[in-house]
Amino acid sequence: MSNKIILAGGSGFLGNAFASFLSEKGYEAVILSRSASGNNPHARYVAWDGAAVGEWAAELEGSLAVVNFAGKSVNCIYTKKNKAEIIQSRLSSVKALTDAILACKNPPPVFVQAGSLAIFGDTRQLCDEEAPHGEGFSVEVCKRWEEAFFAVELPKTRKVLLRIGFALGKNGGALEPLMNLVTYNLGGTVGSGDQYISWLHVDDLNEMIFAAIQNEQLQGTYNATGPTPVTNREFMQTLRKVMNKGWAPPAPAPLVWLGAYLVMRTEPSLALTGRNCVPKKLLDAGFSFRFTDLEEALRDIIETNEHGAGAFSFFR
């Protein structure tokens, strides 16, 4: 078995972070991307369309694992066209990878799918993996996504689905705009401030994905988030503290709606809703977190950046 790990749709924040992590551990990361080239020196790029089996499928033969990050970003306005693309990009990539694995003589022994905690909807109730699902477009996307992933049995390939929370790290993502708001004393509470943010440090997420590949006991669906979710109010307070900023005016819901549509060109519900999730199954399996305190995690990211390490990240 080779040390090659395939990262489908891996040219974004999560894929790049995991590719660099794999390189440090001596593994070969192959990113399947719409472009055959990319900016990460720790990965090799192979072109794919994310929709059908093509020449890229040869990379899966004898590989150690496939990790699927593919899917149109939800950071957009939910027009009919965008909704269709959000759904189709997820379902198509899962089917293409499944078909490619089935065609392998020596298929990868594990297929890891990056999912989302959005399946729980907008909830303040504590959610482990067995919690009821919510309602709305994002929930339906997640349901169809998960159903597609588990629909076809892969006789020689173990399946792990990780419902990923807000991953905090460097080199891209949405934490930088939040920091810019704090810099200009605009980083106050968003909406009611009572919506939860289920966050985790990207270093812990990388370890989770790696554990899903290495640990043959891990199979099925897991909440891939930290054990200490906080409210939006707490998150913004902590971010201001770490950045040495005081009180900032809140952004009431009507202002958030206006700014999201007119300035950010994104769906306001992404900021105004949240979920209070914990990684019960991973904790039961013995997973150990490096970062469980939000202030410590933000300081690790921000103070590293102040010493020249680059930008910031905040995913989903």
C-alpha positions, 0 to 999 in steps of 0.5 A, a space after each residue: 500500500 502506498 502512502 498516497 492520499 487523495 484530496 478531492 476538491 482539496 484546493 480550498 482552506 481545509 484541503 490545503 491545511 490537510 495537505 500540508 499536515 500530510 506532507 509533514 508526516 511524510 505522506 503524498 497528498 494529491 489534490 483533485 482540482 478543476 485546475 491541474 496546478 495550485 499554490 500548495 507546494 506540499 501537494 501534487 495537483 490532478 485535474 478533475 471536474 468533480 462530476 464524472 469518472 475521468 483520467 484522474 480516477 487512476 490516482 485512486 488505484 492503490 492509494 491509502 485513502 480518499 478524502 472528499 472536500 468537494 462542494 460549492 461554497 455555501 457562502 453565497 446568496 441562495 438563489 435558485 441557481 446557487 441552491 441547485 449548484 450547492 446540491 449537485 456539486 456535493 452529490 456529483 462528487 460523491 457519485 464520481 468518487 464512489 464509481 471510481 473506487 468501485 472500478 479499482 482493482 486495489 481500492 483505497 481502504 478508507 473513504 472520508 467525506 467532509 460533511 457539515 453540522 448544518 444538518 442539525 439546523 438552527 438549534 441551541 439544544 446540545 447536539 451529539 450525533 444522535 440528535 434530531 435533524 433540523 429544518 430548512 434548505 441547509 438541512 435538506 442539503 446535508 441529508 441528501 449529501 449523507 444519504 448519497 455517501 452511504 447509499 452504495 456499499 464499497 466492499 473493500 473500503 471503510 466509510 467515515 463521514 465527518 460533520 465539520 464545525 467552524 474550523 479556525 486556522 491560518 491561510 484563508 477563510 472567513 476569520 480575517 473579515 471578522 478580525 477586520 471588523 474588530 480592528 475598526 471597532 465593529 466586531 460586536 455581537 451579531 444578531 441576538 448573539 445567542 446563536 452557537 458557534 461549534 468551533 475547532 482549531 484546524 490542527 485538531 481537525 487535521 488530527 481527526 481526519 488522519 485518525 479516520 484514515 488510520 484507525 480502522 475502528 472508526 466507521 460511520 458518522 461523527 461530529 467533527 467539532 470541538 467539545 466547547 461550543 460558545 455563543 456568538 456573543 462569547 466568540 466576539 468578546 473573546 476575539 476582541 479580547 485577544 486583539 486588545 479591543 474593547 466594547 464594539 456596537 452590536 449588529 442587529 439582525 436587520 443590519 446583518 440582513 442588509 449587509 449580507 445581501 448588499 455588501 457581503 453578497 452572502 446568505 444572512 442566515 449563515 451569521 444569524 443561525 448556529 448550532 450547539 454540537 459536541 463530538 461525543 463519538 470521537 470523545 468516546 473513541 478516545 480522541 484527545 483535543 489540543 485546543 478546548 479553550 477558545 481564547 487559547 486557540 485564537 491566540 495561537 492563530 493570531 499571535 502566530 500571524 503577528 510573527 509573519 505566518 500569514 492570514 487567518 481562517 474560519 470555515 463553515 
